């Protein structure tokens, strides 16, 4: 038998070393992330009964953040409308031509500059992916010619590309379109 001690860590000190390692990692992450602009922080925005702020007494759903903008769905007008909140100026931004009485809006996404907003909408029982251009005040259905149920759109940071789920053949697939409504031909990996 070999009675020599093996080099390494004493098993009795492992819990203490693990605790020190966890604390060091935690301290490092806190110091690193606290200086990061994207680190989660509490926005101190009071509830505005008139609905002009980020928070309201109504149901506020599906928030999405990009840059200084937060886009979300709210039932402030007794229907599901899209709202855009500017964190820098701490106010909601008017979106003329976006919200329609006959459309139920959900899962919005916004470009970093706040110009483009994409969302899933249900209009007259048919789902669609809609894109709104704040500069031109135009709303378009990107999936008007797609015979499928669609949901959960997301917008690229620059607003040029939209990815969403579509149920084309009895299964949910991810489709990628440009903001003009043209499908992008993405390469398929070789297996």
C-alpha positions in Angstrom: 0.0 0.0 0.0 1.1 3.5 -0.7 0.7 5.7 2.4 2.0 8.8 0.7 -0.3 11.8 0.6 -1.5 12.7 -2.9 -0.9 16.3 -3.9 -4.0 18.4 -4.2 -6.7 20.0 -2.1 -7.6 18.7 1.3 -11.2 17.4 1.0 -12.1 19.2 4.3 -11.2 22.6 2.8 -13.2 22.2 -0.4 -16.4 23.8 0.9 -14.5 26.8 2.2 -12.6 27.2 -1.1 -15.8 26.9 -3.1 -17.5 29.5 -0.9 -14.5 31.9 -1.4 -14.6 31.2 -5.2 -18.4 32.0 -5.4 -17.9 35.2 -3.4 -15.1 36.3 -5.7 -17.1 35.5 -8.8 -20.1 37.4 -7.4 -18.0 40.4 -6.5 -16.4 40.4 -9.9 -19.8 40.3 -11.7 -21.3 43.0 -9.5 -18.4 45.4 -10.1 -18.3 44.6 -13.8 -22.0 44.8 -14.5 -22.8 47.8 -12.4 -20.9 50.0 -14.8 -22.6 48.4 -17.8 -25.4 50.5 -19.3 -27.5 47.4 -20.2 -27.5 46.0 -16.7 -31.0 45.6 -15.3 -32.1 48.5 -13.2 -35.3 49.7 -11.6 -37.0 52.4 -13.6 -38.7 54.8 -11.1 -41.8 55.7 -13.1 -45.0 56.5 -11.2 -48.4 55.2 -12.3 -50.1 57.8 -14.5 -53.9 57.3 -14.5 -54.1 59.2 -17.8 -51.8 56.5 -19.4 -49.0 58.9 -20.5 -46.3 57.1 -18.5 -44.7 53.7 -18.6 -46.9 52.4 -15.8 -50.7 52.6 -15.7 -53.5 51.0 -13.8 -54.3 48.9 -16.9 -52.7 45.6 -17.9 -49.3 46.3 -19.5 -48.1 43.2 -21.4 -45.2 41.9 -23.4 -42.5 44.6 -22.8 -39.5 44.6 -25.2 -36.6 46.9 -24.8 -34.1 48.1 -27.4 -31.8 51.0 -26.7 -33.6 53.8 -25.0 -37.1 52.5 -26.0 -39.5 50.2 -24.4 -42.4 48.9 -26.5 -45.4 47.1 -25.0 -49.0 46.2 -25.3 -51.5 47.9 -22.9 -55.2 47.8 -22.4 -55.4 51.5 -21.4 -58.2 52.2 -23.9 -60.0 48.9 -23.2 -58.3 47.3 -26.2 -54.9 45.9 -26.8 -52.8 48.7 -28.2 -49.1 49.2 -28.8 -47.3 51.9 -26.7 -43.7 53.2 -27.1 -42.0 54.6 -24.1 -38.8 56.8 -24.3 -36.7 56.1 -21.2 -34.5 59.2 -21.9 -37.4 61.6 -22.0 -39.6 59.5 -19.6 -42.8 59.7 -21.6 -44.8 57.7 -24.1 -44.5 58.6 -27.7 -47.6 59.1 -30.0 -47.9 56.4 -32.7 -50.4 57.9 -35.2 -51.8 55.3 -37.6 -50.6 52.3 -35.6 -53.4 51.2 -33.3 -56.6 50.1 -35.0 -59.9 49.2 -33.4 -60.2 45.9 -35.4 -56.7 44.6 -34.5 -55.6 42.7 -31.4 -51.9 43.4 -30.9 -49.4 41.3 -29.1 -45.6 40.6 -28.7 -44.1 43.9 -30.0 -40.5 44.5 -30.7 -38.7 47.8 -31.5 -35.6 48.8 -33.4 -32.8 50.5 -31.4 -33.5 54.0 -32.9 -37.3 53.6 -32.2 -38.2 54.0 -35.8 -39.6 50.6 -36.5 -42.0 48.6 -34.4 -43.1 45.0 -35.4 -45.8 43.1 -33.7 -48.2 40.1 -34.1 -51.7 41.1 -34.7 -55.0 39.4 -35.2 -57.4 41.2 -37.6 -60.8 39.7 -38.5 -59.7 36.3 -37.2 -56.5 36.2 -39.3 -53.0 36.5 -37.7 -50.3 38.7 -39.3 -46.9 40.2 -38.6 -47.2 44.0 -38.9 -44.4 46.6 -39.1 -44.9 50.2 -38.3 -42.6 53.0 -39.5 -42.7 56.0 -37.2 -41.1 58.3 -39.7 -43.6 57.6 -42.5 -46.5 56.7 -40.1 -47.2 53.6 -42.3 -48.4 50.3 -41.0 -48.0 47.2 -43.3 -48.8 43.5 -42.9 -45.6 41.7 -43.8 -47.3 38.3 -44.0 -50.4 39.2 -46.0 -49.7 36.6 -48.6 -48.5 33.9 -46.2 -51.2 31.3 -45.6 -50.2 30.4 -42.1 -50.8 31.3 -38.4 -47.9 33.5 -37.3 -46.7 34.7 -33.9 -43.8 36.0 -31.7 -42.0 38.5 -34.1 -38.7 40.0 -33.2 -36.9 42.8 -34.9 -33.2 43.3 -35.6 -31.5 46.2 -33.9 -31.4 48.3 -37.1 -35.0 47.3 -38.0 -34.0 45.7 -41.3 -34.9 42.1 -40.5 -37.9 40.4 -38.8 -37.9 36.8 -37.5 -41.1 35.1 -36.4 -42.8 31.8 -36.0 -45.2 30.4 -38.6 -47.3 27.3 -38.7 -47.0 26.3 -42.3 -47.2 22.5 -42.4 -48.6 21.6 -39.0 -45.4 22.5 -37.2 -44.0 25.8 -36.0 -41.0 27.0 -38.1 -39.0 30.2 -37.8 -39.2 32.5 -40.9 -37.0 35.5 -41.5 -38.2 38.4 -43.7 -36.7 41.8 -44.5 -38.8 44.8 -43.5 -40.2 45.0 -47.0 -42.0 41.7 -46.5 -39.7 39.5 -48.6 -38.5 36.2 -47.2 -34.8 35.9 -46.7 -33.2 32.7 -48.1 -31.0 31.6 -45.3 -28.5 28.8 -45.9 -29.4 25.5 -44.4 -26.6 23.8 -42.5 -25.2 20.6 -43.9 -25.8 17.6 -41.6 
